[in-house]
Amino acid sequence: MESSSDQFLEFHPIHGSNMRLDYTGTQATRVESFANGLCFSKQPLKPGEIFLIEIEEKELGWCGHLRVGLTAHDPAGMDAVPEYSLPDMMALGDSWIFAITRNHNKVPDEVAAEPGGGEAEAGEAAEGEGGRRLGGRVPGAGGEEEAAALARVAALTRQLEANSGPKSFFVDTHLHIEDFRIPLEKLVGRSRPGRFSHILDDLYKSNALPPTARRSRIGVLYVPRGGGRADMHIVINGEDMGASAKGLPADRPLYAVVDVFAATKTVRIVQVEYGFSSLQTLCRKTIQKHIVHRMALDWLELPEALKHYCKYE
């Protein structure tokens, strides 16, 4: 199923006291301190619609990073915007928010969050997922479990070896999450063109950089699961991190939450094209399939304007 959206995504005019929006409503900057940085989507998200942001600016001297999630609270109906997403926003209930890290924001398949969410449930799920290491021996486990763990290690090793060769520039066109297809080219962060951009771009595409690195792209969406419930997914540089929370009320409006916290200073909304690609986008994809990296465009006999477009400049 192709995700669809006919709305231009913006930040809600209701936000934390330390936040400032630009004139387009798509860039949010925390102007002082490290807290009071909550922002929300202006409109509720549709099923499968991703709210995608890029980290534009960092601020040294603070501990902690970006937090994202969903809430069933209409920002316009809040008496006051909470100072923090964790734990203040979560304490209101009907909110599902995570600090962005790579490994612990996934709920195990056998664990389903209770409707309404909560810091305790999210923390327990995070600890349960993060407390096991691939290939590690589980106390009390039998030979079958150990063999299964070793098999998973072998499969992962084969996958890494298969992916170690050179790749063309964005061969895959969509990210698949359940029945939804999201155009991949907008989901992955890119460096500013420069001497080492070819190295940095490969790190963004392989999602090897820290998820809160500058110019990383982080998105949140929900996927209906039937029975009026949904799963929340977090996407980091084009990689689906899996279901971060389960049991969200799919029959209620769900707004994206972005907490521009501590070391993260400025974020920008990235608009995602759904449906049929424009002719410009199709031309760019065709050119990119035949080059190793976007900086190789400089050696092609193409109009400068087209080169800039293909480099996302």
Legacy VTK file of the C-alpha trace (Angstrom):
# vtk DataFile Version 3.0
C-alpha trace
ASCII
DATASET POLYDATA
POINTS 313 float
0.000 0.000 0.000
1.387 3.394 -0.975
1.377 5.875 1.869
-0.412 9.075 0.946
-0.474 12.632 2.187
-2.022 15.746 0.723
-0.923 17.985 3.585
2.170 20.127 3.905
3.628 19.141 7.256
4.371 21.923 9.738
5.041 22.356 13.428
2.097 23.320 15.608
2.054 26.982 16.744
1.765 25.631 20.304
5.232 24.631 21.508
7.690 24.815 24.405
8.610 28.238 25.755
12.224 27.971 24.562
11.314 27.070 20.973
11.155 29.398 17.980
9.732 28.456 14.580
10.843 29.971 11.281
8.371 31.737 8.988
7.537 28.486 7.151
6.686 26.615 10.344
9.023 23.793 9.294
12.179 24.633 11.277
12.308 24.703 15.070
15.184 26.057 17.177
15.685 25.987 20.926
16.945 29.469 21.731
18.161 28.969 25.312
18.664 26.458 28.098
18.253 22.727 27.417
14.561 22.108 28.183
11.116 23.462 27.234
11.825 22.238 23.720
8.638 20.333 22.873
7.131 20.693 19.404
4.164 18.956 17.801
2.861 18.323 14.316
0.292 20.902 13.296
-2.150 18.226 12.123
-2.716 14.616 13.239
-0.814 12.064 11.183
-2.557 9.703 8.797
-1.878 5.941 8.962
1.486 5.233 7.368
2.330 8.938 7.054
5.818 9.673 8.346
6.708 12.826 10.258
10.332 13.195 9.185
12.831 15.651 10.636
16.494 16.380 10.011
18.878 17.495 12.750
20.185 20.837 11.503
22.232 22.074 14.426
23.765 20.671 17.606
24.819 22.478 20.789
27.860 21.440 22.796
27.899 21.310 26.551
24.675 19.393 27.180
24.040 15.716 27.878
21.049 14.100 26.181
19.610 14.109 22.704
16.492 14.324 20.597
13.272 12.570 21.643
10.395 11.710 19.327
7.066 9.921 19.499
3.308 10.301 19.253
0.585 11.681 21.489
-3.198 11.509 21.455
-3.367 14.950 23.125
-4.322 17.856 20.876
-1.671 20.536 21.564
-4.314 23.251 21.207
-6.203 21.768 24.154
-3.266 21.666 26.565
-3.345 23.930 29.598
0.441 24.232 29.350
3.166 22.583 27.304
5.187 20.230 29.548
8.789 21.153 30.231
10.064 17.702 29.236
8.733 14.897 27.088
10.271 12.396 29.529
8.785 12.102 32.062
6.355 15.077 32.000
4.580 14.403 28.690
4.469 10.675 29.353
2.930 11.333 32.766
-0.113 12.828 31.023
-0.852 9.384 29.542
-1.779 8.623 25.925
1.763 9.545 24.832
4.514 7.291 23.501
7.920 8.978 23.375
11.489 7.687 23.209
14.953 9.184 23.486
16.629 8.440 20.182
19.236 5.705 20.414
19.888 2.900 17.999
19.287 -0.271 19.953
16.642 -0.080 22.672
13.631 1.551 21.022
11.962 -1.663 19.961
9.268 -3.594 21.783
9.806 -7.382 21.686
7.155 -9.168 19.649
5.791 -10.935 22.712
5.424 -7.669 24.685
2.526 -5.339 23.841
2.266 -1.941 25.510
-0.929 -1.225 27.384
-3.237 1.403 25.852
-2.290 4.862 27.081
1.428 4.127 27.308
3.592 5.224 30.184
7.170 5.684 31.208
7.316 2.482 33.248
6.024 0.259 30.446
8.324 1.873 27.884
11.323 1.567 30.178
10.655 -2.090 30.942
10.339 -2.903 27.248
13.533 -1.003 26.505
15.493 -2.791 29.212
14.140 -6.154 28.115
15.301 -5.607 24.565
18.641 -4.028 25.421
19.620 -6.581 28.076
20.345 -9.362 25.604
23.315 -9.490 23.272
23.329 -11.331 20.002
25.163 -14.609 20.434
25.381 -14.277 24.225
24.487 -17.250 26.395
21.220 -16.871 28.279
21.444 -18.275 31.815
19.602 -21.563 32.002
19.155 -21.846 28.266
19.309 -25.273 26.682
21.248 -26.451 23.682
18.473 -25.567 21.263
18.474 -21.919 22.281
22.259 -21.741 22.062
22.202 -23.309 18.610
19.531 -20.850 17.503
21.629 -17.949 18.784
24.682 -19.206 16.916
22.586 -19.578 13.765
21.453 -15.968 14.070
25.088 -14.852 14.407
26.043 -16.836 11.301
23.130 -15.380 9.335
24.073 -11.850 10.398
27.694 -12.449 9.414
26.647 -13.651 5.958
24.421 -10.607 5.567
27.221 -8.212 6.518
29.598 -9.923 4.090
27.017 -9.717 1.315
26.497 -6.024 1.986
30.188 -5.152 2.215
30.660 -4.679 -1.534
30.208 -1.363 -3.361
26.624 -0.234 -3.752
25.050 2.013 -6.321
23.383 5.206 -5.200
19.891 4.371 -3.868
18.987 1.202 -5.765
16.041 0.501 -3.459
13.245 2.985 -4.031
10.956 2.396 -1.032
11.035 1.463 2.624
8.410 -1.197 3.402
6.738 -1.114 6.811
3.944 -3.662 6.982
1.644 -2.808 4.052
2.956 0.744 3.608
5.602 1.883 1.135
7.537 5.086 1.846
9.872 6.665 -0.745
13.388 5.987 0.489
15.347 8.840 -1.058
14.039 11.447 1.398
14.532 9.262 4.480
18.341 9.151 4.461
20.556 11.990 5.696
23.220 13.450 3.431
26.326 15.473 4.158
26.994 18.865 2.680
29.089 18.458 -0.505
32.756 18.552 0.384
36.033 16.684 0.507
34.783 13.804 2.671
31.132 13.788 1.642
31.456 10.469 -0.201
32.550 8.805 3.047
29.905 10.504 5.170
27.107 9.705 2.724
27.966 6.016 2.817
27.802 6.157 6.614
24.363 7.782 6.491
23.101 5.186 4.000
24.399 2.288 6.092
23.052 3.965 9.258
26.488 3.612 10.838
26.677 7.115 12.285
25.197 7.931 15.696
21.452 8.414 15.149
21.639 11.925 16.602
24.476 13.083 14.339
23.978 16.356 12.533
21.971 15.927 9.309
20.592 12.558 10.418
16.937 12.096 9.496
14.534 10.628 12.013
10.875 9.868 11.406
7.901 8.569 13.349
4.692 6.976 12.069
1.989 4.563 13.133
0.657 1.443 11.434
-2.888 0.154 12.177
-2.968 -3.433 13.428
-6.727 -4.052 13.612
-9.089 -3.864 16.528
-8.697 -0.107 16.701
-5.020 -0.434 17.707
-1.747 0.548 16.048
2.029 0.182 16.341
4.404 3.141 16.410
7.576 2.893 14.332
10.710 5.044 14.459
12.815 5.313 11.290
16.474 6.403 11.450
18.216 7.281 8.168
15.948 5.019 6.158
16.095 2.045 8.548
12.946 0.939 10.334
13.793 0.360 13.994
10.709 -1.835 14.424
7.668 -1.313 16.612
8.679 1.055 19.418
5.244 0.979 21.057
2.157 -1.153 20.592
-1.509 -0.750 21.401
-1.867 2.890 20.359
-5.484 3.984 19.779
-5.755 4.098 15.983
-9.268 5.536 16.202
-8.018 8.756 17.856
-6.023 11.606 16.272
-2.309 11.054 16.851
0.119 13.983 16.731
3.881 13.725 16.293
5.984 14.882 19.252
9.539 16.219 18.865
11.520 17.201 21.949
14.488 19.330 20.855
16.374 18.452 23.990
19.879 19.237 25.309
22.532 18.612 22.615
20.019 18.937 19.764
19.344 22.590 18.960
17.588 22.875 15.574
15.468 20.444 13.559
13.777 20.809 10.184
10.783 18.970 8.737
11.529 17.071 5.524
8.536 16.803 3.196
8.077 13.324 1.706
6.558 12.821 -1.737
4.059 9.987 -1.939
2.368 8.443 -4.945
3.772 8.976 -8.428
7.187 10.609 -8.629
7.633 13.818 -10.580
9.532 13.760 -13.890
12.427 15.556 -12.177
12.590 12.888 -9.493
12.483 10.079 -12.059
15.350 11.679 -14.005
17.379 12.020 -10.812
16.791 8.365 -9.888
17.850 7.224 -13.364
21.093 9.204 -13.184
21.844 8.050 -9.645
21.532 4.384 -10.564
24.498 4.777 -12.910
26.923 6.487 -10.534
28.659 5.330 -7.370
28.284 8.594 -5.489
26.616 11.951 -6.053
29.951 13.808 -6.197
30.718 11.867 -9.393
28.110 14.089 -11.044
30.786 16.781 -11.353
32.443 14.785 -14.148
29.258 14.312 -16.173
28.346 16.571 -19.085
25.124 17.828 -17.554
23.706 21.309 -16.963
24.877 22.732 -13.641
21.299 23.161 -12.424
20.635 19.441 -13.004
23.848 18.502 -11.186
22.787 20.538 -8.165
19.346 18.952 -8.219
20.799 15.436 -8.366
23.096 16.281 -5.435
20.132 17.563 -3.406
21.776 21.020 -3.212
LINES 1 314
313 0 1 2 3 4 5 6 7 8 9 10 11 12 13 14 15 16 17 18 19 20 21 22 23 24 25 26 27 28 29 30 31 32 33 34 35 36 37 38 39 40 41 42 43 44 45 46 47 48 49 50 51 52 53 54 55 56 57 58 59 60 61 62 63 64 65 66 67 68 69 70 71 72 73 74 75 76 77 78 79 80 81 82 83 84 85 86 87 88 89 90 91 92 93 94 95 96 97 98 99 100 101 102 103 104 105 106 107 108 109 110 111 112 113 114 115 116 117 118 119 120 121 122 123 124 125 126 127 128 129 130 131 132 133 134 135 136 137 138 139 140 141 142 143 144 145 146 147 148 149 150 151 152 153 154 155 156 157 158 159 160 161 162 163 164 165 166 167 168 169 170 171 172 173 174 175 176 177 178 179 180 181 182 183 184 185 186 187 188 189 190 191 192 193 194 195 196 197 198 199 200 201 202 203 204 205 206 207 208 209 210 211 212 213 214 215 216 217 218 219 220 221 222 223 224 225 226 227 228 229 230 231 232 233 234 235 236 237 238 239 240 241 242 243 244 245 246 247 248 249 250 251 252 253 254 255 256 257 258 259 260 261 262 263 264 265 266 267 268 269 270 271 272 273 274 275 276 277 278 279 280 281 282 283 284 285 286 287 288 289 290 291 292 293 294 295 296 297 298 299 300 301 302 303 304 305 306 307 308 309 310 311 312
